[in-house]
């Protein structure tokens, strides 16, 4: 199985893992299942790969293996999002990216995937999804390099969902985080206009 995977014979990896599964020790079976999941990713069978990796991730007691399983699991979900996006299904793509972060918040690609969900939701005017993803991002990744951008998006998102109170707060927050005084003043001015709309 190892040799088949190393030589890029992914169909053989899947077949051998299935055929030999009962004959392997539990440790070897775990390795075979991981290689099979990776082969499924290479074969663009992302849902099947996700199912295998989810099981491995849940069952593993080894911190190192669990980390490897988590990263591969995140890639399987991310690739489903990319496939949906390529098929012009932005909503499903956004849902996969949000799900990735909910299931695997500490995966290496998690914060960037969620930021991608936000930008895709804004671009496709999926305001409710954009609001949910932005709130989740700021809750989990408020120190991330994209947090300032997410705060910038929030005022627009909240205005589009009709939540002027939160839009004004987002503008005030953006103003306090900005280094550029012109942007600070513009954000405060916008916040004042939003407050005026509420009267």
C-alpha positions in Angstrom: 0.0 0.0 0.0 2.9 2.3 0.9 4.7 1.6 -2.4 1.5 2.1 -4.4 0.9 5.4 -2.8 4.5 6.5 -3.2 4.4 5.7 -6.9 1.1 7.5 -7.4 -1.0 4.4 -8.1 -4.0 5.7 -6.1 -6.6 3.3 -7.5 -4.3 0.4 -6.3 -4.0 2.1 -2.8 -7.8 2.1 -2.6 -8.2 -1.5 -3.8 -5.4 -2.9 -1.6 -6.6 -1.0 1.5 -10.0 -2.5 1.0 -8.8 -6.0 0.2 -6.2 -6.3 2.9 -8.0 -4.5 5.7 -9.0 -7.6 7.6 -5.5 -9.1 7.5 -3.7 -6.0 8.9 -2.9 -5.2 12.5 -4.8 -2.3 14.0 -1.8 0.0 13.6 -1.3 -1.1 10.0 -5.0 -0.8 9.2 -5.0 2.8 10.6 -2.1 3.6 8.3 -3.8 1.9 5.3 -7.0 3.9 6.0 -5.0 7.1 6.1 -3.3 6.3 2.8 -6.6 5.4 1.3 -8.1 8.7 2.4 -5.2 10.6 0.9 -5.5 8.5 -2.3 -9.2 9.5 -2.4 -8.3 13.1 -2.2 -5.8 12.7 -5.1 -8.7 11.0 -7.0 -10.9 14.0 -6.2 -13.3 11.8 -4.2 -13.4 14.4 -1.4 -16.6 13.3 0.4 -15.4 9.7 0.8 -12.0 11.0 1.9 -13.7 13.2 4.5 -15.7 10.3 5.9 -12.5 8.2 6.4 -10.5 11.1 7.8 -13.3 12.0 10.2 -13.3 8.5 11.6 -9.5 8.5 11.9 -9.5 11.9 13.6 -12.1 10.8 16.2 -10.5 7.5 17.0 -6.8 8.5 17.2 -5.2 8.8 20.5 -1.8 9.9 19.1 -1.4 13.7 19.2 0.9 13.7 16.2 -1.4 11.4 14.1 -4.4 13.4 15.1 -2.8 16.6 13.9 -2.0 14.9 10.5 -5.6 13.6 10.3 -7.0 17.0 11.1 -5.0 18.7 8.4 -6.0 16.1 5.8 -9.6 16.2 7.0 -9.6 20.0 6.5 -8.2 19.7 3.0 -11.0 17.2 2.1 -13.6 19.7 3.2 -11.8 22.6 1.6 -11.6 20.8 -1.8 -15.4 20.2 -1.6 -15.8 23.9 -1.2 -13.6 24.6 -4.2 -15.5 22.0 -6.3 -18.8 23.7 -5.4 -17.3 27.1 -6.3 -16.1 25.8 -9.7 -19.6 24.5 -10.3 -20.9 28.1 -9.6 -22.6 27.0 -6.4 -21.4 29.8 -4.1 -23.8 29.0 -1.2 -22.7 25.3 -0.9 -19.1 26.4 -1.2 -19.6 29.0 1.6 -21.3 26.3 3.8 -18.4 23.9 3.3 -15.9 26.6 4.3 -17.9 27.5 7.4 -18.3 23.8 8.3 -14.6 23.4 8.0 -14.0 26.0 10.7 -16.8 24.7 12.9 -15.4 21.2 12.9 -11.7 21.9 12.8 -11.1 25.4 14.2 -7.4 24.7 14.9 -6.6 23.3 11.4 -3.9 25.4 9.7 -6.2 26.5 6.9 -9.2 27.1 9.1 -9.0 30.9 9.5 -8.1 31.5 5.9 -10.9 29.2 4.7 -13.4 31.2 6.8 -12.1 34.5 5.5 -12.6 33.0 2.0 -16.2 32.2 2.9 -16.8 35.8 4.0 -15.4 37.3 0.8 -17.3 34.8 -1.3 -20.5 35.5 0.6 -20.1 39.3 0.2 -19.3 38.9 -3.5 -22.4 36.8 -4.0 -24.5 38.9 -1.7 -25.3 36.1 0.6 -25.6 38.5 3.5 -26.9 36.2 6.2 -24.1 33.7 5.5 -21.6 36.6 5.4 -22.9 37.8 8.8 -22.6 34.4 10.4 -19.2 33.7 9.0 -17.9 37.2 10.0 -19.2 36.8 13.6 -17.6 33.3 13.8 -14.3 34.7 12.4 -14.1 37.5 15.0 -15.1 35.1 17.8 -12.4 32.6 16.9 -9.7 34.5 15.1 -9.8 38.1 16.4 -5.9 38.3 16.3 -5.7 37.0 12.7 -4.2 39.3 10.0 -7.6 39.4 8.3 -9.6 40.5 11.3 -9.4 44.2 10.4 -10.8 43.4 6.9 -13.6 41.3 8.4 -14.5 44.3 10.6 -14.6 46.5 7.5 -17.0 44.0 5.8 -19.3 43.9 8.9 -20.8 47.3 8.5 -21.8 46.6 4.9 -23.1 43.2 5.8 -25.2 44.5 8.7 -26.6 47.3 6.6 -27.6 44.7 3.9 -29.4 42.5 6.5 -31.1 45.6 7.9 -29.3 45.6 11.3 -28.4 49.3 11.5 -27.5 49.1 15.2 -24.8 46.5 14.6 -23.7 48.3 11.4 -23.0 51.5 13.5 -21.1 49.5 16.1 -19.0 47.8 13.4 -18.1 51.2 11.9 -17.1 52.5 15.4 -15.0 49.3 15.9 -13.4 49.8 12.5 -12.6 53.4 13.3 -10.9 52.4 16.6 -8.7 49.8 14.8 -7.7 51.9 11.9 -4.2 53.5 11.8 -5.1 55.9 8.9 -6.8 59.0 10.4 -8.8 59.7 7.2 -10.3 56.2 7.4 -11.0 56.6 11.1 -12.9 59.9 10.4 -14.8 58.4 7.5 -15.8 55.4 9.6 -17.0 57.6 12.4 -18.9 59.9 10.0 -20.6 56.8 8.5 -21.4 55.5 12.0 -23.0 58.9 12.7 -25.1 58.7 9.5 -26.2 55.2 10.4 -27.3 56.4 13.9 -29.2 59.2 12.2 -31.0 56.6 10.0 -32.3 55.0 13.2 -34.1 58.1 14.4 
